[in-house]
Amino acid sequence: MDSFWTKKQLIGLSPMDGVTDAAFRYITDKYGKPDILFTEFVPVEGLARGATKLLQSFVHHATDTPTIAQIYGTDLNAYYQAAIVAAELGFDGIDINMGCPDRAVARKGAGAGLIKTPRLAQDIIRTVKRAVIDWSEGQSMEKVQVHDEITQTILKYRKTYQFHVTKKILPVSVKTRIGYDTVVTEDWMNYLLEAGPIAISVHGRTLAQMYTGRADWDEIGKAAALAHDSTIRLLGNGDISSLTEAKQKLKTYRLDGILIGRASFGNPWIFSDTVADYKTRLKTALEHAEIFAELLPDAHFVSLRKHMAWYCRGFDHAAEVREKLMHINTVDDVRRILREIV
Ligand SMILES: Cc1cc2nc3c(=O)[nH]c(=O)nc-3n(C[C@H](O)[C@H](O)[C@H](O)COP(=O)(O)O)c2cc1C
């Protein structure tokens, strides 16, 4: 399939719940220009129940950078519907989360919990692949009985932002870890490869490791070697702290791409290999707050506070300013605090 996934080695922004919302993606896109962007993950069962609030994670800005909607859950029917929803919202791809270690998610068998039920994981990939084909051939939200409130919200959103959606078969990818409580890279990868997603992103830790220890890049390299016998793209992920390091890992482990997560906090420039001085960072923080208010008018500023703090380092009294930013509720609050410094 001709897709952005197959074009070249990709360096992308990793999906992060509570972080990669539309405003963060906008800023990262503008100042870093990664090759791909992911949304936060959205539970398919929640969408099926009509929880319109979840669509906030699926708000996106106009950009040529491929933007991929990430979903998670266990229910096949809900996956089918969620895939149609993501397609109707104009995303460029759909990614299935099979790596989240959060207890609330994994205990229900979703996220990294799927590593323990590989047959279900395969069924999920096949279901989402079928949904995107059906959608390209005319399947609609109404016909598959997507919850009426979700459908209405999407129709309203499309009218407000006046965007046009082209019917095409969206690529379906997976993001996962190297095991549940022990490393099972080879077995797990073989199941995934058999179900044929277009790409697999592998975070080099097990669920049990959560975010502790170091990501095991040799295991990622093993996964890449297995994928080399197929057309499936393999991306590595875990602990990358610079573009130079990302490029080294691409070469050493013969990967098709790298995802960068935490090192992008307050640092969209990581993708363009530039270093911003503190004034630029603070100006960008203000721009981030402005675009947050514009793109996500219903979102609470609480979720923006950490972003503001992440930009705020490397100058006198940075800790004091960070503390003040922990109480912002409006763009004006941000302006008032930052005006004292830049
Ligand atoms: C705050 C936070 C939220 C995350 N949420 C998601 C998510 O929604 N979906 C996902 O696939 N991974 C999620 N992850 C995992 C990251 O995408 C990435 O795999 C992990 O942070 C390792 O990469 P890094 O070392 O470059 O950060 C999250 C990580 C963090 C720190």
The ligand as an SDF file (V2000), in Angstrom:
LIG
                    3D

 31 33  0  0  0  0  0  0  0  0999 V2000
    2.5770   10.7750   30.0790 C   0  0  0  0  0  0  0  0  0  0  0  0
    2.6550    9.6300   29.1000 C   0  0  0  0  0  0  0  0  0  0  0  0
    1.5110    9.2120   28.4480 C   0  0  0  0  0  0  0  0  0  0  0  0
    1.5740    8.1700   27.5300 C   0  0  0  0  0  0  0  0  0  0  0  0
    0.4550    7.8170   26.8440 N   0  0  0  0  0  0  0  0  0  0  0  0
    0.5410    6.9130   25.8070 C   0  0  0  0  0  0  0  0  0  0  0  0
   -0.5570    6.6810   24.9440 C   0  0  0  0  0  0  0  0  0  0  0  0
   -1.6400    7.2780   25.0750 O   0  0  0  0  0  0  0  0  0  0  0  0
   -0.3930    5.7640   23.9670 N   0  0  0  0  0  0  0  0  0  0  0  0
    0.7930    5.0860   23.7700 C   0  0  0  0  0  0  0  0  0  0  0  0
    0.8940    4.2790   22.8540 O   0  0  0  0  0  0  0  0  0  0  0  0
    1.8510    5.3030   24.5660 N   0  0  0  0  0  0  0  0  0  0  0  0
    1.7550    6.2100   25.5600 C   0  0  0  0  0  0  0  0  0  0  0  0
    2.8660    6.4950   26.3090 N   0  0  0  0  0  0  0  0  0  0  0  0
    4.1400    5.8400   26.0020 C   0  0  0  0  0  0  0  0  0  0  0  0
    4.9820    6.6890   25.0220 C   0  0  0  0  0  0  0  0  0  0  0  0
    4.3580    6.8240   23.7860 O   0  0  0  0  0  0  0  0  0  0  0  0
    6.3670    6.0500   24.8050 C   0  0  0  0  0  0  0  0  0  0  0  0
    6.1700    4.7560   24.3280 O   0  0  0  0  0  0  0  0  0  0  0  0
    7.1810    5.9890   26.0990 C   0  0  0  0  0  0  0  0  0  0  0  0
    7.1130    7.2100   26.8090 O   0  0  0  0  0  0  0  0  0  0  0  0
    8.6520    5.6680   25.8100 C   0  0  0  0  0  0  0  0  0  0  0  0
    9.2050    6.6120   24.9340 O   0  0  0  0  0  0  0  0  0  0  0  0
   10.1350    7.8330   25.4890 P   0  0  0  0  0  0  0  0  0  0  0  0
   11.1990    7.2020   26.3380 O   0  0  0  0  0  0  0  0  0  0  0  0
   10.6760    8.4860   24.2440 O   0  0  0  0  0  0  0  0  0  0  0  0
    9.2480    8.7090   26.2890 O   0  0  0  0  0  0  0  0  0  0  0  0
    2.8090    7.5060   27.2730 C   0  0  0  0  0  0  0  0  0  0  0  0
    3.9490    7.9240   27.9600 C   0  0  0  0  0  0  0  0  0  0  0  0
    3.9020    8.9790   28.8490 C   0  0  0  0  0  0  0  0  0  0  0  0
    5.1530    9.4150   29.5500 C   0  0  0  0  0  0  0  0  0  0  0  0
  1  2  1  0
  2  3  1  0
  2 30  2  0
  3  4  2  0
  4  5  1  0
  4 28  1  0
  5  6  2  0
  6  7  1  0
  6 13  1  0
  7  8  2  0
  7  9  1  0
  9 10  1  0
 10 11  2  0
 10 12  1  0
 12 13  2  0
 13 14  1  0
 14 15  1  0
 14 28  1  0
 15 16  1  0
 16 17  1  0
 16 18  1  0
 18 19  1  0
 18 20  1  0
 20 21  1  0
 20 22  1  0
 22 23  1  0
 23 24  1  0
 24 25  2  0
 24 26  1  0
 24 27  1  0
 28 29  2  0
 29 30  1  0
 30 31  1  0
M  END
$$$$
